[in-house]
Structures are given as structure tokens and as C-alpha cells.
Amino acid sequence: MIFAKLNKIYLSRWSDQFSTTAEQNSYMEEWGIGLAGLSGDQIALALEKCRAESDWPPSIAKFRKFALGDSRHHVGDAYRIYQKALPKPRNKAVAKSAIAGLRAAL
């Protein structure tokens, strides 16, 4: 199904890669191995990105990158570049006292 969709998206740029049916079957097998573990939603996302962002047929690696998406579009703490360890102190005098206490303990 993925090959049929890619053929519709890229027309001859996709189908011209295969000179024989055996060669196409070999590519299909390799793509099957390369895309193992991806969900249907991820494959749909990759196909959408092919339509929107890629003038030429992608490699397996590029298709996987499309499928896995860009973490900047995810939400939640797990996808943040960094997390603040402590909230910003509200009272500078209390913060200075706490830091002085830590230094004294060292």
C-alpha cells in the first residue's frame, strides 16, 4: 500500500526506480524491514510530509524521519529541551539566606 501511495505522489519519479517486478519486490522487502515498528498513524504522517515537503521520493531513512516527526511539535515535559530544576525564588532575602546556609554546610 505504501508503494502505491508513493507512486501516486511521485508518479514516474517513483516507478522509474524499478526496472523489473523482481527489483520492486526486493525494494518492498527492504522497506518492510526499514519501516518495521511504525504505526499506521506514523506512516500516514510520513505520507503527508512526502506530499507537502519532498519533491523527490524519500529514502527509507528520510521516510522514517517523516514518520517519527519532529519533537518540537510534541507537547509535554518529556519533549522539552530542558526543564527547570527549581522554581524562581519569590523572595530574594529568603533565597540568599538559603544559599548562605548551603554554603555554610559545605
C-alpha positions as CSV (number, residue, x, y, z in Angstrom):
1,M,0.0,0.0,0.0
2,I,2.8,2.4,0.8
3,F,4.4,1.9,-2.6
4,A,1.1,2.5,-4.3
5,K,0.7,5.8,-2.4
6,L,4.3,6.8,-3.2
7,N,3.6,6.0,-6.9
8,K,0.6,8.3,-6.8
9,I,2.5,11.1,-5.1
10,Y,5.7,11.0,-7.2
11,L,4.4,9.4,-10.4
12,S,7.3,8.3,-12.7
13,R,10.0,9.6,-10.3
14,W,9.0,6.7,-8.0
15,S,8.2,4.0,-10.6
16,D,11.2,4.6,-12.7
17,Q,13.4,3.3,-9.9
18,F,12.3,-0.3,-10.7
19,S,13.2,-1.9,-13.9
20,T,11.6,-5.2,-13.1
21,T,8.9,-6.6,-10.8
22,A,11.6,-8.6,-9.0
23,E,13.5,-5.4,-8.3
24,Q,10.3,-3.7,-7.0
25,N,9.7,-6.8,-4.8
26,S,13.2,-6.5,-3.4
27,Y,12.7,-2.8,-2.6
28,M,9.4,-3.6,-0.9
29,E,11.0,-6.2,1.3
30,E,13.8,-3.8,2.3
31,W,11.3,-1.1,3.0
32,G,9.3,-3.5,5.1
33,I,12.3,-4.2,7.2
34,G,13.2,-0.5,7.4
35,L,9.7,0.6,8.5
36,A,9.1,-2.2,11.0
37,G,7.7,-0.9,14.3
38,L,6.0,2.2,12.8
39,S,2.3,2.6,13.5
40,G,-0.3,3.3,10.8
41,D,-0.6,6.9,12.1
42,Q,3.1,7.4,11.8
43,I,3.1,6.0,8.2
44,A,0.2,8.3,7.4
45,L,2.1,11.3,8.8
46,A,5.1,10.3,6.7
47,L,3.0,10.2,3.5
48,E,1.5,13.6,4.3
49,K,5.0,15.0,4.8
50,C,6.0,13.5,1.4
51,R,3.1,15.3,-0.2
52,A,3.9,18.6,1.5
53,E,7.7,18.7,1.8
54,S,9.5,16.4,-0.6
55,D,9.7,16.9,-4.4
56,W,11.6,13.6,-4.8
57,P,10.9,10.2,-3.4
58,P,12.4,9.7,0.0
59,S,14.9,7.1,1.1
60,I,13.9,4.7,3.9
61,A,15.7,6.8,6.4
62,K,14.0,10.0,5.3
63,F,10.6,8.3,5.3
64,R,11.3,7.1,8.9
65,K,12.2,10.7,9.9
66,F,9.0,11.9,8.4
67,A,7.1,9.2,10.3
68,L,8.7,9.8,13.6
69,G,8.0,13.5,13.3
70,D,9.8,16.5,14.9
71,S,9.8,16.5,18.7
72,R,9.3,20.3,18.6
73,H,5.7,19.7,17.6
74,H,5.0,17.4,20.6
75,V,3.7,18.7,23.9
76,G,4.5,17.7,27.4
77,D,7.5,17.8,29.7
78,A,9.2,14.7,28.1
79,Y,9.7,16.7,24.9
80,R,11.1,19.9,26.4
81,I,14.8,20.7,25.6
82,Y,15.4,21.3,29.3
83,Q,13.4,21.5,32.5
84,K,14.0,23.9,35.3
85,A,15.1,22.2,38.4
86,L,13.6,24.7,40.9
87,P,11.1,27.5,40.6
88,K,12.3,31.1,40.5
89,P,12.5,32.3,44.1
90,R,9.8,34.8,45.1
91,N,11.7,36.4,48.0
92,K,15.3,37.3,47.3
93,A,16.1,37.6,51.0
94,V,14.9,34.1,51.7
95,A,16.8,32.8,48.7
96,K,20.1,34.5,49.8
97,S,19.6,33.1,53.3
98,A,19.1,29.6,51.9
99,I,22.2,29.8,49.7
100,A,24.2,31.1,52.6
101,G,23.0,28.1,54.7
102,L,24.1,25.7,51.9
103,R,27.5,27.3,51.6
104,A,28.0,27.1,55.4
105,A,27.0,23.4,55.3
106,L,29.8,22.7,52.7
